[in-house]
């Protein structure tokens, strides 16, 4: 009887601790912006699915008329804007919480993991259905594209889970990311598809330039997705652009670079500027890592070897 009574007391204490850990309050405005991120990602999935069935028909709303695949890409960028705003609003209102961080990651996996992978899958499925290659080759390509999309989603989930574990609550201390951020990887795929759907047709679908660019962009997407997946789970450092270049007082050169980016958007158009910006950001971290870890290390070894050889030949006569 005494033993059963002690067990009951232990269960009561456990239930009390569970009740204490229940979430009682949440912040409304940052949470709504975070949910908007996930809703935009879900909308991107819906538009991508509609684009596969609609074919060449465009999405029309008021004065907007764009291909469904392009609208899906723009929805990913709207989700990216919401992802940038929710943390800023939470910090400005001093309402940051663990709940907000977990909700943000759940929405990110939808908007920047599942949505771009599904968009890539559907636009390539539509292309294969249009081209109509041999059944055996088409089946192999379909499985390969599906596999690359699955790898991208898995690596995006790993990247977000690792960030949650290693993340510090004070984001102002973040000067760099470990691995390519998930929104950056999604921006590369979305910008390429937007450029293909929204900008490239202006040169004429029957022109040789369009056909060559179409083949290069579409057939490079699976390999690009694999490369982005590996960069996301890598330990290559990437700069936190907001904290490094826009927070606090900065040199005058930062203003010149900001004006240069705005000028790039004006001269090349929004679609081309998105491709250049996101592809450049994804390549910058890898290029910096490759230079410092491979090229510079090999150069130092070669220099040391040559120096030792010259020192040996110089000292030999004295011996």
C-alpha positions as a LaTeX table, in Angstrom:
\begin{tabular}{lrrr}
\hline
Residue & $x$ (\AA) & $y$ (\AA) & $z$ (\AA) \\
\hline
Unk1 & 0.00 & 0.00 & 0.00 \\
Unk2 & 2.82 & 2.35 & 0.85 \\
Unk3 & 4.55 & 1.55 & $-2.43$ \\
Unk4 & 1.42 & 2.21 & $-4.49$ \\
Unk5 & 0.91 & 5.50 & $-2.64$ \\
Unk6 & 4.45 & 6.61 & $-3.43$ \\
Unk7 & 3.93 & 5.76 & $-7.11$ \\
Unk8 & 0.77 & 7.85 & $-7.16$ \\
Unk9 & 2.66 & 10.75 & $-5.60$ \\
Unk10 & 5.38 & 10.46 & $-8.26$ \\
Unk11 & 2.77 & 10.54 & $-11.00$ \\
Unk12 & 1.18 & 13.64 & $-9.46$ \\
Unk13 & 4.57 & 15.39 & $-9.35$ \\
Unk14 & 5.21 & 14.44 & $-12.98$ \\
Unk15 & 1.85 & 15.83 & $-14.04$ \\
Unk16 & 2.54 & 19.05 & $-12.17$ \\
Unk17 & 5.86 & 19.48 & $-14.02$ \\
Unk18 & 4.14 & 18.83 & $-17.35$ \\
Unk19 & 1.49 & 21.43 & $-16.54$ \\
Unk20 & 4.18 & 23.97 & $-15.68$ \\
Unk21 & 5.78 & 23.45 & $-19.11$ \\
Unk22 & 2.57 & 24.08 & $-21.00$ \\
Unk23 & 2.59 & 27.12 & $-23.26$ \\
Unk24 & 0.38 & 29.81 & $-21.75$ \\
Unk25 & 1.12 & 32.90 & $-23.84$ \\
Unk26 & 2.22 & 33.53 & $-27.41$ \\
Unk27 & 3.03 & 36.69 & $-29.37$ \\
Unk28 & 0.35 & 37.34 & $-31.97$ \\
Unk29 & 1.92 & 39.64 & $-34.58$ \\
Unk30 & 5.27 & 37.82 & $-35.08$ \\
Unk31 & 3.44 & 34.47 & $-35.12$ \\
Unk32 & 1.00 & 35.71 & $-37.75$ \\
Unk33 & 3.89 & 36.88 & $-39.96$ \\
Unk34 & 5.58 & 33.49 & $-39.50$ \\
Unk35 & 2.37 & 31.70 & $-40.46$ \\
Unk36 & 2.18 & 33.95 & $-43.53$ \\
Unk37 & 5.56 & 32.52 & $-44.48$ \\
Unk38 & 4.16 & 28.98 & $-44.36$ \\
Unk39 & 0.96 & 29.97 & $-46.19$ \\
Unk40 & 2.99 & 31.51 & $-49.03$ \\
Unk41 & 4.98 & 28.29 & $-49.27$ \\
Unk42 & 1.76 & 26.28 & $-49.43$ \\
Unk43 & 0.46 & 28.66 & $-52.13$ \\
Unk44 & 3.67 & 28.07 & $-54.11$ \\
Unk45 & 2.98 & 24.32 & $-54.01$ \\
Unk46 & $-0.59$ & 24.92 & $-55.20$ \\
Unk47 & 0.47 & 27.16 & $-58.09$ \\
Unk48 & 3.19 & 24.70 & $-59.12$ \\
Unk49 & 0.62 & 21.90 & $-59.25$ \\
Unk50 & $-1.74$ & 24.14 & $-61.22$ \\
Unk51 & 1.05 & 25.02 & $-63.64$ \\
Unk52 & 1.57 & 21.36 & $-64.50$ \\
Unk53 & $-2.10$ & 20.94 & $-65.45$ \\
Unk54 & $-2.64$ & 24.39 & $-67.02$ \\
Unk55 & 0.33 & 24.20 & $-69.39$ \\
Unk56 & 0.90 & 27.46 & $-71.27$ \\
Unk57 & $-2.13$ & 29.19 & $-69.70$ \\
Unk58 & $-1.30$ & 32.09 & $-67.42$ \\
Unk59 & $-2.53$ & 33.09 & $-63.98$ \\
Unk60 & $-4.64$ & 36.24 & $-64.21$ \\
Unk61 & $-5.68$ & 38.46 & $-61.31$ \\
Unk62 & $-6.71$ & 42.08 & $-61.81$ \\
Unk63 & $-3.84$ & 43.38 & $-64.02$ \\
Unk64 & $-1.41$ & 40.59 & $-63.18$ \\
Unk65 & $-0.88$ & 37.91 & $-65.83$ \\
Unk66 & 1.98 & 35.52 & $-65.23$ \\
Unk67 & 2.69 & 31.81 & $-65.78$ \\
Unk68 & 1.70 & 29.60 & $-62.86$ \\
Unk69 & 5.26 & 28.37 & $-62.35$ \\
Unk70 & 6.49 & 31.98 & $-62.15$ \\
Unk71 & 3.77 & 32.84 & $-59.61$ \\
Unk72 & 4.90 & 29.84 & $-57.53$ \\
Unk73 & 8.46 & 31.20 & $-57.58$ \\
Unk74 & 7.30 & 34.65 & $-56.52$ \\
Unk75 & 5.34 & 33.08 & $-53.65$ \\
Unk76 & 8.60 & 31.61 & $-52.35$ \\
Unk77 & 10.10 & 35.11 & $-52.35$ \\
Unk78 & 7.05 & 36.50 & $-50.54$ \\
Unk79 & 7.61 & 33.78 & $-47.95$ \\
Unk80 & 11.22 & 34.93 & $-47.73$ \\
Unk81 & 10.12 & 38.49 & $-46.99$ \\
Unk82 & 7.81 & 37.23 & $-44.23$ \\
Unk83 & 10.66 & 35.14 & $-42.84$ \\
Unk84 & 12.85 & 38.24 & $-42.59$ \\
Unk85 & 10.11 & 40.34 & $-41.00$ \\
Unk86 & 8.90 & 38.02 & $-38.24$ \\
Unk87 & 12.20 & 37.98 & $-36.38$ \\
Unk88 & 12.64 & 41.73 & $-36.75$ \\
Unk89 & 9.14 & 42.40 & $-35.39$ \\
Unk90 & 9.71 & 40.01 & $-32.47$ \\
Unk91 & 12.97 & 41.71 & $-31.51$ \\
Unk92 & 11.56 & 45.22 & $-31.89$ \\
Unk93 & 8.65 & 44.30 & $-29.61$ \\
Unk94 & 10.92 & 42.30 & $-27.26$ \\
Unk95 & 8.72 & 39.21 & $-27.69$ \\
Unk96 & 11.22 & 36.62 & $-28.94$ \\
Unk97 & 10.47 & 33.11 & $-27.70$ \\
Unk98 & 11.35 & 29.48 & $-28.26$ \\
Unk99 & 7.83 & 28.95 & $-29.62$ \\
Unk100 & 8.46 & 31.52 & $-32.35$ \\
Unk101 & 11.74 & 29.88 & $-33.30$ \\
Unk102 & 10.19 & 26.42 & $-33.59$ \\
Unk103 & 7.20 & 27.76 & $-35.56$ \\
Unk104 & 9.59 & 29.58 & $-37.90$ \\
Unk105 & 11.50 & 26.37 & $-38.68$ \\
Unk106 & 8.28 & 24.44 & $-39.35$ \\
Unk107 & 7.14 & 27.10 & $-41.83$ \\
Unk108 & 10.63 & 27.28 & $-43.37$ \\
Unk109 & 10.65 & 23.58 & $-44.24$ \\
Unk110 & 7.40 & 24.12 & $-46.16$ \\
Unk111 & 8.37 & 27.35 & $-47.93$ \\
Unk112 & 12.08 & 26.75 & $-48.56$ \\
Unk113 & 12.29 & 22.96 & $-48.48$ \\
Unk114 & 9.16 & 21.36 & $-49.92$ \\
Unk115 & 7.94 & 24.24 & $-52.14$ \\
Unk116 & 11.10 & 24.77 & $-54.27$ \\
Unk117 & 11.67 & 21.01 & $-54.59$ \\
Unk118 & 8.06 & 20.45 & $-55.66$ \\
Unk119 & 8.26 & 23.40 & $-58.08$ \\
Unk120 & 11.39 & 21.96 & $-59.67$ \\
Unk121 & 9.75 & 18.53 & $-59.89$ \\
Unk122 & 6.59 & 19.81 & $-61.56$ \\
Unk123 & 8.24 & 22.10 & $-64.10$ \\
Unk124 & 10.58 & 19.29 & $-65.19$ \\
Unk125 & 7.70 & 16.80 & $-65.34$ \\
Unk126 & 5.84 & 19.24 & $-67.58$ \\
Unk127 & 8.91 & 19.65 & $-69.79$ \\
Unk128 & 9.37 & 15.89 & $-70.12$ \\
Unk129 & 5.69 & 15.48 & $-70.99$ \\
Unk130 & 6.05 & 18.17 & $-73.67$ \\
Unk131 & 9.24 & 16.84 & $-75.21$ \\
Unk132 & 8.01 & 13.22 & $-75.01$ \\
Unk133 & 11.31 & 11.28 & $-75.05$ \\
Unk134 & 11.46 & 7.48 & $-75.17$ \\
Unk135 & 9.50 & 5.81 & $-72.34$ \\
Unk136 & 12.60 & 4.17 & $-70.83$ \\
Unk137 & 14.61 & 7.41 & $-70.83$ \\
Unk138 & 11.64 & 9.42 & $-69.56$ \\
Unk139 & 11.09 & 6.97 & $-66.69$ \\
Unk140 & 14.77 & 7.15 & $-65.72$ \\
Unk141 & 14.77 & 10.96 & $-65.80$ \\
Unk142 & 11.56 & 11.11 & $-63.78$ \\
Unk143 & 13.03 & 8.92 & $-61.04$ \\
Unk144 & 16.27 & 10.89 & $-61.03$ \\
Unk145 & 14.42 & 14.21 & $-60.70$ \\
Unk146 & 12.27 & 12.80 & $-57.88$ \\
Unk147 & 15.41 & 11.57 & $-56.09$ \\
Unk148 & 17.12 & 14.97 & $-56.35$ \\
Unk149 & 14.00 & 16.69 & $-54.98$ \\
Unk150 & 13.90 & 14.23 & $-52.06$ \\
Unk151 & 17.60 & 14.81 & $-51.33$ \\
Unk152 & 17.03 & 18.57 & $-51.33$ \\
Unk153 & 14.11 & 18.31 & $-48.88$ \\
Unk154 & 16.06 & 15.97 & $-46.57$ \\
Unk155 & 19.10 & 18.26 & $-46.47$ \\
Unk156 & 16.90 & 21.31 & $-45.87$ \\
Unk157 & 15.31 & 19.54 & $-42.88$ \\
Unk158 & 18.75 & 18.57 & $-41.52$ \\
Unk159 & 19.99 & 22.15 & $-41.98$ \\
Unk160 & 17.03 & 23.59 & $-40.05$ \\
Unk161 & 17.28 & 21.00 & $-37.26$ \\
Unk162 & 21.01 & 21.66 & $-36.88$ \\
Unk163 & 20.38 & 25.40 & $-36.77$ \\
Unk164 & 17.81 & 24.95 & $-33.99$ \\
Unk165 & 20.26 & 22.91 & $-31.93$ \\
Unk166 & 23.27 & 25.20 & $-32.44$ \\
Unk167 & 21.38 & 28.50 & $-32.53$ \\
Unk168 & 21.88 & 31.23 & $-29.94$ \\
Unk169 & 18.85 & 33.21 & $-28.86$ \\
Unk170 & 20.47 & 36.61 & $-29.46$ \\
Unk171 & 20.52 & 36.88 & $-33.25$ \\
Unk172 & 22.50 & 40.12 & $-33.10$ \\
Unk173 & 25.55 & 37.96 & $-32.31$ \\
Unk174 & 25.16 & 36.03 & $-35.57$ \\
Unk175 & 27.75 & 37.28 & $-38.03$ \\
Unk176 & 27.74 & 34.14 & $-40.17$ \\
Unk177 & 25.85 & 30.93 & $-40.87$ \\
Unk178 & 27.30 & 27.42 & $-40.86$ \\
Unk179 & 26.26 & 26.08 & $-44.23$ \\
Unk180 & 24.14 & 27.72 & $-46.89$ \\
Unk181 & 20.92 & 29.11 & $-45.31$ \\
Unk182 & 17.77 & 27.34 & $-46.47$ \\
Unk183 & 16.13 & 30.56 & $-47.85$ \\
Unk184 & 19.29 & 31.19 & $-49.89$ \\
Unk185 & 19.12 & 27.73 & $-51.45$ \\
Unk186 & 15.41 & 28.14 & $-52.20$ \\
Unk187 & 16.12 & 31.55 & $-53.74$ \\
Unk188 & 18.52 & 30.01 & $-56.25$ \\
Unk189 & 15.96 & 27.48 & $-57.54$ \\
Unk190 & 13.06 & 29.95 & $-57.48$ \\
Unk191 & 15.01 & 32.72 & $-59.24$ \\
Unk192 & 16.12 & 30.34 & $-62.01$ \\
Unk193 & 12.53 & 29.21 & $-62.63$ \\
Unk194 & 11.20 & 32.79 & $-62.52$ \\
Unk195 & 13.86 & 33.87 & $-65.02$ \\
Unk196 & 12.94 & 30.98 & $-67.31$ \\
Unk197 & 9.18 & 31.53 & $-67.09$ \\
Unk198 & 8.90 & 35.32 & $-66.81$ \\
Unk199 & 11.99 & 36.87 & $-68.42$ \\
Unk200 & 13.32 & 34.45 & $-71.01$ \\
Unk201 & 10.14 & 34.29 & $-73.18$ \\
Unk202 & 10.60 & 37.99 & $-74.00$ \\
Unk203 & 13.32 & 37.00 & $-76.50$ \\
Unk204 & 10.84 & 34.77 & $-78.35$ \\
Unk205 & 10.12 & 31.11 & $-77.75$ \\
Unk206 & 11.03 & 30.19 & $-81.32$ \\
Unk207 & 14.47 & 31.82 & $-81.19$ \\
Unk208 & 17.69 & 29.84 & $-80.84$ \\
Unk209 & 18.64 & 31.80 & $-77.72$ \\
Unk210 & 15.47 & 30.71 & $-75.94$ \\
Unk211 & 15.90 & 27.05 & $-76.86$ \\
Unk212 & 19.53 & 26.93 & $-75.74$ \\
Unk213 & 18.83 & 28.82 & $-72.49$ \\
Unk214 & 15.77 & 26.65 & $-71.81$ \\
Unk215 & 17.78 & 23.44 & $-72.09$ \\
Unk216 & 20.63 & 24.79 & $-69.97$ \\
Unk217 & 18.35 & 26.07 & $-67.18$ \\
Unk218 & 15.90 & 23.18 & $-66.97$ \\
Unk219 & 18.32 & 20.28 & $-67.29$ \\
Unk220 & 20.75 & 21.86 & $-64.81$ \\
Unk221 & 18.09 & 22.20 & $-62.08$ \\
Unk222 & 18.46 & 18.64 & $-60.64$ \\
Unk223 & 22.25 & 18.94 & $-60.42$ \\
Unk224 & 21.88 & 22.43 & $-58.99$ \\
Unk225 & 19.50 & 21.06 & $-56.34$ \\
Unk226 & 22.04 & 18.40 & $-55.32$ \\
Unk227 & 24.79 & 21.02 & $-55.08$ \\
Unk228 & 22.60 & 23.29 & $-52.96$ \\
Unk229 & 21.67 & 20.36 & $-50.71$ \\
Unk230 & 25.34 & 19.60 & $-50.06$ \\
Unk231 & 26.07 & 23.27 & $-49.36$ \\
Unk232 & 23.21 & 23.42 & $-46.83$ \\
Unk233 & 24.56 & 20.56 & $-44.71$ \\
Unk234 & 28.20 & 21.59 & $-45.14$ \\
Unk235 & 30.30 & 23.49 & $-42.59$ \\
Unk236 & 31.14 & 26.24 & $-45.07$ \\
Unk237 & 30.58 & 29.67 & $-43.44$ \\
Unk238 & 28.21 & 32.13 & $-45.12$ \\
Unk239 & 27.88 & 35.77 & $-44.01$ \\
Unk240 & 24.76 & 37.05 & $-42.27$ \\
Unk241 & 24.14 & 39.91 & $-44.70$ \\
Unk242 & 21.80 & 41.91 & $-42.45$ \\
Unk243 & 24.04 & 41.79 & $-39.38$ \\
Unk244 & 27.33 & 42.22 & $-41.25$ \\
Unk245 & 26.46 & 44.91 & $-43.76$ \\
Unk246 & 23.35 & 46.77 & $-42.56$ \\
Unk247 & 23.29 & 46.68 & $-38.75$ \\
Unk248 & 25.07 & 49.52 & $-36.95$ \\
Unk249 & 27.55 & 51.99 & $-38.42$ \\
Unk250 & 29.34 & 50.85 & $-41.56$ \\
Unk251 & 31.99 & 52.30 & $-43.90$ \\
Unk252 & 30.97 & 54.40 & $-46.86$ \\
Unk253 & 31.81 & 51.54 & $-49.24$ \\
Unk254 & 28.76 & 49.64 & $-47.97$ \\
Unk255 & 26.57 & 52.44 & $-49.28$ \\
Unk256 & 28.25 & 52.23 & $-52.68$ \\
Unk257 & 27.62 & 48.46 & $-52.83$ \\
Unk258 & 23.97 & 48.99 & $-51.91$ \\
Unk259 & 23.59 & 51.55 & $-54.69$ \\
Unk260 & 25.32 & 49.12 & $-57.09$ \\
Unk261 & 22.80 & 46.38 & $-56.26$ \\
Unk262 & 19.88 & 48.77 & $-56.82$ \\
Unk263 & 21.45 & 49.83 & $-60.13$ \\
Unk264 & 21.81 & 46.16 & $-61.11$ \\
Unk265 & 18.11 & 45.61 & $-60.53$ \\
Unk266 & 17.26 & 48.70 & $-62.59$ \\
Unk267 & 19.53 & 47.80 & $-65.52$ \\
Unk268 & 19.06 & 44.03 & $-65.71$ \\
Unk269 & 15.52 & 43.71 & $-64.44$ \\
Unk270 & 14.24 & 42.11 & $-61.27$ \\
Unk271 & 14.36 & 38.55 & $-62.61$ \\
Unk272 & 17.98 & 38.74 & $-63.77$ \\
Unk273 & 19.04 & 40.52 & $-60.58$ \\
Unk274 & 17.50 & 37.75 & $-58.45$ \\
Unk275 & 19.44 & 35.09 & $-60.35$ \\
Unk276 & 22.72 & 37.00 & $-60.09$ \\
Unk277 & 22.23 & 37.84 & $-56.41$ \\
Unk278 & 21.23 & 34.40 & $-55.13$ \\
Unk279 & 23.60 & 32.41 & $-57.34$ \\
Unk280 & 26.41 & 34.78 & $-56.40$ \\
Unk281 & 25.64 & 34.40 & $-52.70$ \\
Unk282 & 25.56 & 30.59 & $-52.94$ \\
Unk283 & 28.86 & 30.51 & $-54.86$ \\
Unk284 & 30.60 & 33.11 & $-52.69$ \\
Unk285 & 30.84 & 30.91 & $-49.61$ \\
Unk286 & 32.08 & 27.90 & $-51.58$ \\
Unk287 & 34.57 & 30.02 & $-53.54$ \\
Unk288 & 35.93 & 31.57 & $-50.34$ \\
Unk289 & 36.22 & 28.15 & $-48.67$ \\
Unk290 & 37.87 & 26.64 & $-51.76$ \\
Unk291 & 40.39 & 29.46 & $-51.93$ \\
Unk292 & 41.42 & 29.45 & $-48.27$ \\
Unk293 & 41.25 & 25.68 & $-47.65$ \\
Unk294 & 42.50 & 24.32 & $-50.97$ \\
Unk295 & 44.28 & 26.90 & $-53.13$ \\
Unk296 & 45.97 & 28.93 & $-50.39$ \\
Unk297 & 46.93 & 25.79 & $-48.44$ \\
Unk298 & 48.46 & 24.20 & $-51.54$ \\
Unk299 & 50.28 & 27.46 & $-52.35$ \\
Unk300 & 51.76 & 27.63 & $-48.86$ \\
Unk301 & 52.93 & 24.03 & $-49.06$ \\
Unk302 & 54.55 & 24.69 & $-52.43$ \\
Unk303 & 56.19 & 27.86 & $-51.14$ \\
Unk304 & 57.51 & 26.05 & $-48.07$ \\
Unk305 & 58.86 & 23.19 & $-50.18$ \\
Unk306 & 60.61 & 25.60 & $-52.55$ \\
Unk307 & 62.03 & 27.57 & $-49.62$ \\
Unk308 & 63.39 & 24.41 & $-48.00$ \\
Unk309 & 64.88 & 23.29 & $-51.31$ \\
Unk310 & 66.58 & 26.66 & $-51.85$ \\
Unk311 & 67.81 & 26.69 & $-48.28$ \\
Unk312 & 69.26 & 23.21 & $-48.75$ \\
Unk313 & 71.13 & 24.12 & $-51.93$ \\
Unk314 & 72.40 & 27.30 & $-50.35$ \\
Unk315 & 73.70 & 25.55 & $-47.26$ \\
Unk316 & 75.32 & 22.67 & $-49.13$ \\
Unk317 & 78.47 & 24.54 & $-50.21$ \\
Unk318 & 79.10 & 25.64 & $-46.62$ \\
Unk319 & 79.04 & 22.08 & $-45.49$ \\
\hline
\end{tabular}
